[in-house]
Amino acid sequence: MNLLDKILDIIYPQFCGICGKGKSTFLCKKCEEKLKKEAIWGNDKYEDKYFENHFYTFKYDGMVRNLLLNYKFNERPYLCKSFVNFLNKYQKMYLQFDFYDIIIPVPISKKRLNLRGYNQSLLIAKDLAKELNAKIMNDILIKQKNNKPQSELNKISREQNVKDAYKLFNKDKIINKKILLIDDIYTTGSTVNECSKILKQADASKIDIYTLAKD
């Protein structure tokens, strides 16, 4: 258990991360039922991207949108546990996944990491790696530019914004490997496609994407 997990267990040991009530492991029955109604268990296939499949659990609207905004921007890292506990209980997403050698989270810049205190995609990736019995690697992709937040840009600007934003390290670790790339939200796909491009050009054999939600 890493330091952040220990802190979360101390601060939020028995409360639902969503409503703050009930004795549960980050997810009470009432909020679990709400998430169940929102879940769509999506799988989109692509032939014009550097990745093959995009798996996602929710549409990015309503309750889920508010939760993800709080998770990402309002210092609520414990919401990751609420989402992952939901995924673990219903398992529908895992049944669609391939076998993966490596799980890689989409990185954030050092500046943003220092401001936020955590990488929201890394927290998701760590929990999924345990369930999928895959190795998580956080030293493959590095974000070398603190560019504008994608949420502030249109589709064309997003594609330009992420160009050359990421750098590859330890290429030898991903040659001929099946990779699951993790991010929190999929909007235009510019970020995950740019990351997938770098991985594919480094001879990864297959890349799939998982995000909690799709816009």
Long-range contacts (C-beta under 8 A, 24 or more apart in sequence): 2-126, 4-77, 4-118, 4-123, 8-77, 8-78, 8-81, 11-78, 12-78, 12-81, 16-82, 17-76, 17-78, 17-79, 17-81, 17-82, 18-67, 18-79, 18-82, 25-81, 25-85, 26-78, 26-81, 26-82, 26-85, 27-81, 27-82, 27-85, 27-86, 31-82, 32-86, 32-89, 34-63, 35-63, 35-64, 35-82, 35-83, 35-86, 36-86, 36-90, 38-62, 38-63, 38-64, 39-86, 39-90, 39-92, 41-92, 41-93, 41-96, 42-214, 43-96, 44-214, 49-189, 49-193, 49-196, 50-193, 50-196, 50-197, 50-199, 50-200, 50-207, 51-181, 51-192, 51-193, 51-196, 51-207, 51-208, 51-209, 52-206, 52-207, 52-208, 53-98, 53-208, 53-209, 54-186, 54-189, 54-192, 54-208, 54-209, 54-210, 54-211, 54-214, 55-93, 55-96, 55-97, 55-208, 55-209, 55-210, 55-211, 56-186, 56-210, 56-211, 56-212, 56-213, 56-214, 57-83, 57-86, 57-87, 57-93, 57-212, 57-213, 58-212, 58-213, 58-214, 59-213, 59-214, 59-215, 60-185, 60-186, 60-187, 60-213, 60-214, 60-215, 64-212, 64-213, 65-213, 68-184, 68-185, 68-212, 68-213, 71-120, 71-184, 72-120, 72-184, 72-185, 73-116, 75-116, 75-117, 77-117, 77-118, 77-120, 77-123, 80-120, 80-123, 80-124, 80-127, 81-127, 83-124, 83-212, 84-124, 84-127, 84-128, 87-128, 87-131, 88-131, 93-210, 94-131, 94-132, 97-132, 97-180, 97-208, 97-210, 98-178, 98-180, 98-206, 98-208, 99-178, 100-132, 100-134, 100-178, 100-179, 100-180, 100-208, 101-134, 101-135, 101-177, 101-178, 101-179, 102-134, 102-135, 102-136, 102-137, 102-140, 102-173, 102-174, 102-177, 102-178, 102-179, 102-180, 103-128, 103-129, 103-132, 103-134, 103-135, 103-136, 103-137, 103-179, 103-180, 103-181, 103-182, 104-136, 104-137, 104-138, 104-140, 104-141, 104-179, 104-180, 104-181, 104-182, 104-195, 104-199, 105-136, 105-138, 105-181, 105-182, 105-183, 106-141, 106-181, 106-182, 106-183, 106-191, 106-192, 106-195, 107-138, 107-141, 107-142, 107-143, 107-166, 108-143, 109-143, 109-144, 109-145, 109-146, 109-147, 110-143, 110-146, 111-146, 112-146, 120-184, 121-182, 121-183, 121-184, 122-182, 124-182, 124-184, 124-212, 125-182, 128-180, 128-182, 128-210, 132-180, 134-180, 137-170, 137-173, 137-174, 139-169, 139-170, 140-168, 140-169, 140-170, 140-173, 140-174, 140-199, 141-166, 141-167, 141-168, 141-169, 141-195, 141-198, 141-199, 142-166, 142-167, 142-168, 142-169, 143-167, 150-187, 150-188, 150-190, 150-191, 151-187, 155-188, 155-190, 158-187, 158-188, 158-190, 158-191, 159-188, 159-190, 159-194, 161-190, 162-190, 162-191, 162-194, 163-194, 165-194, 166-194, 166-195, 166-198, 167-198, 168-198, 168-199, 168-202, 171-202, 171-203, 174-199, 174-202, 174-203, 174-204, 175-202, 175-203, 175-204, 176-203, 176-204, 176-205, 177-204, 177-205, 178-204, 178-205, 178-206, 178-207, 178-208, 179-204, 179-206, 179-207, 179-208, 180-207, 180-208, 180-209, 180-210, 181-207, 181-208, 181-209, 181-210, 182-209, 182-210, 182-211, 183-209, 183-210, 183-211, 184-211, 184-212, 184-213, 185-211, 185-212, 185-213, 185-214, 185-215, 186-211, 186-213, 186-214, 186-215, 187-215
